[in-house]
């Protein structure tokens, strides 16, 4: 599975694969990955805003 497809799945932009295992640990891992991806995107937005406001 490609990286962009996985990111789309984390952000609920794409349906998840029906053949993938559905254990509680997999759901926890995907939840943590979703949180870290959203925090990363938020930090990028904050850095861009700070860069343009500073000028």
JOTA-V511510 format. One record per residue. N is the residue number from 1. RES is the residue in three letters. PHI is phi in degrees with one decimal (none if undefined). PSI is psi in whole degrees, -180 to 180 (999 if undefined). NEAR is the number of other ideal C-beta (glycine too) atoms within 10 Angstrom. Layout:
n->[N,N]
res->[RES,RES]
phi->[PHI,PHI]
psi->[PSI,PSI]
near->[NEAR,NEAR]
This chain:
n->[1,2,3,4,5,6,7,8,9,10,11,12,13,14,15,16,17,18,19,20,21,22,23,24,25,26,27,28,29,30,31,32,33,34,35,36,37,38,39,40,41,42,43,44,45,46,47,48,49,50,51,52,53,54,55]
res->[UNK,UNK,UNK,UNK,UNK,UNK,UNK,UNK,UNK,UNK,UNK,UNK,UNK,UNK,UNK,UNK,UNK,UNK,UNK,UNK,UNK,UNK,UNK,UNK,UNK,UNK,UNK,UNK,UNK,UNK,UNK,UNK,UNK,UNK,UNK,UNK,UNK,UNK,UNK,UNK,UNK,UNK,UNK,UNK,UNK,UNK,UNK,UNK,UNK,UNK,UNK,UNK,UNK,UNK,UNK]
phi->[none,-73.8,-64.1,-65.6,-66.4,-66.8,-63.6,-62.1,-67.3,-62.4,-91.0,61.6,-89.4,-142.6,-69.3,-76.2,-69.1,-70.5,-86.0,-74.5,-66.0,-126.1,-99.7,-58.6,-68.8,-65.9,-63.8,-62.3,-61.5,-67.2,-63.7,-65.0,-62.2,-63.3,-62.9,-66.0,-66.4,-65.6,-65.8,-62.8,-63.4,-61.7,-64.2,-63.1,-62.2,-62.0,-63.8,-65.2,-63.0,-62.4,-64.4,-79.8,-74.0,-66.4,-76.7]
psi->[135,160,-44,-35,-39,-42,-42,-36,-42,-37,12,29,-12,144,145,158,128,-23,-8,150,147,69,161,-36,-36,-42,-41,-45,-44,-36,-44,-42,-40,-44,-46,-36,-43,-39,-39,-47,-39,-44,-39,-44,-43,-43,-41,-44,-44,-38,-44,-29,-34,-31,999]
near->[8,7,7,10,12,15,15,14,18,18,12,9,10,13,8,13,10,6,5,11,7,8,9,7,8,11,10,10,11,15,11,10,14,15,11,11,14,12,10,10,12,10,10,10,10,10,10,10,10,9,9,8,7,6,4]
